[in-house]
Amino acid sequence: MSKILVAYFSASGVTAEVAKRMAKAVDADLYEIQPEQPYSKADVNWKNPLARCNKEWFLKKDVPAAGKIENFADYDLVLFGFPIWFGCAPVVVSNFAAKHDFTGKKVGLFATSISSKMGKTAEKFKPFLNGKGEIAGDRRIFPEDSDETIAEWVKSL
């Protein structure tokens, strides 16, 4: 039996809700990805061109992730959840991934964006696996998706 990790970043709480349901549905461990400098509600208000998240993206700022999973080698499947920002995972998620060794691991990406599709998210995320690991699939998951639907997607990976 493989060991599964659900690692997520949530700006509004929607991704957190889905990640918690996913972890419970597939008996996975759960980890919240956070930036070293926490975001405030104003920081993630993408509608404000001066919000921190927009400045970080347009100025190509590094967003270091706080923490690292010490027993990461124990996991066979790692599921990353996040909102879609600028057509990809937020920089903090990519930086978190880059801290870990994905040798022999499968990776699934899920986003909770209402309007943005997955697009080239997987392609843009792959370099952060440092040439190791395999992106087995990606999917946009909606809060109204059933736990059974979510679990079936995970099992398909």
N, C-alpha and C positions, 0 to 999 in steps of 0.2 A: 504494500500500500504506500502510495506516495504521500509526502508531507507537503502541504500547501501553505503559502503565505499570501495574505491580501495586504498590500502596502498601498496607502492612499493619501492623497492631499485633497483637502476640501476647503474651498473658499467661503461657501455659503451654508454648508451643512448637508447639502443634497448628496454629494459624493460620500460623505461619512455615513449617511443613512444606508445607502446602497451597499457600501463596503461591509458594514456590520451585518446586514442581511445575507450577503454573499458568504462571508466567513462562517456564519452560523449554518447556512444551507449546505455547505460542503465540508464542514468540520475543519476549518482552516484557522491558522493563527492570524492575528490582526495587528497591524502597525500603522500608526499615523505619521506621515511624513510632514515635518515642519521646518520652516526656514530658521536659520540661527537667529535672525532678527524677526520675531513674529510679525505677521501682518495684522493690521487693524482693519475694521470694516471699510474705512475710507481708502486704505491702501489697495484693496482689491475691487474698488468701484471702477470697472473698466470703462464706464460711460464718461468718466472724468479724464480728459486727456493728460491731466497733471497727476493722476493717481500713481502711486509707487509701482504697481504692476505694469502700467504703460511705460513709465520712464525706464524701468529695468529692461523691458523688451526692446524699445527703440534705441536705447543707449547701449544695448548688448551687455548689460551688467551681469556679473556672476551673482547667483543667489545660492550661497552655501546651505546645505541641509544640515540640520542639527541631528546628531546621533548617527549610529550605524548599528546594524544587526550583527551581534557577535556570533550567533549560531547559524549564520546564513547558509553555511555548507550543508546543513540538515535538510534544506528545502529542495524539492524536485521541480515544483511549479511555483512561480512567483507571478501574482496578479497585481498589476499596477492600475489604480483608479485615480482619476483626476478630471477636472473640467478642461475643456479645450480652450486654450489661450493662443490666439494668433495662429491657428491651424495646427497646433501640436500640444504636447504636454507642457505644463509650466516648467520653467528652468529648474526650479527647486526639485522637481521629480527626477529630471534627467541627471542632475548633480547627485542626488541620492543614489540612483542606479549606478553611476560611475564609481562609487565608493566600494562596490561589491564585485565579487568574482562569480560570473555566471557560467562557468565551465560545467557542461552537462545539464544545464537547467533549461526548462521550457518557460517561456514568458507569455502572459496574456495581458493585453491592454484593454481597459474599459474606461469609457468616458460617459459623463452624465449630462452633457450639453444638450439643451433643448433644441437649439437652432443649428449648431455646427456639427457637420458630419465628421467621421473619422478621417476621411481624406488620406493624406500621406503621413498621418501620425506615426504609424509603425515604421515607415521608412526613415523618418526624422529621428525616431527614438533609438533605432538599431545601433548607431555609433556609440551610444552610452553603455552598451553591453560589452564594449572593448573587444569586439571580434569574437566573443564567446557567447554561448547561449543561443537559443532559437526563439524567435517570436512565432508562437504557434497560432496566434489569432488575435483579432481585435474586434471590439463591438461597442456600439453606443447602447447604454442601458438606461432605461427610463424608470423613475421612481414607481410608476404603476406596473412595471413588469413583475410577474409573479416570482416567488422564490423558486418554483419549479423551473421556470424559464431560465432564470439566472443559473441554477445548478446544472441544467442541461448544457448550457454554453460552456461552463467550466469543465464538465465531463467530456465535452467534445475536443478539448485541447489535449 
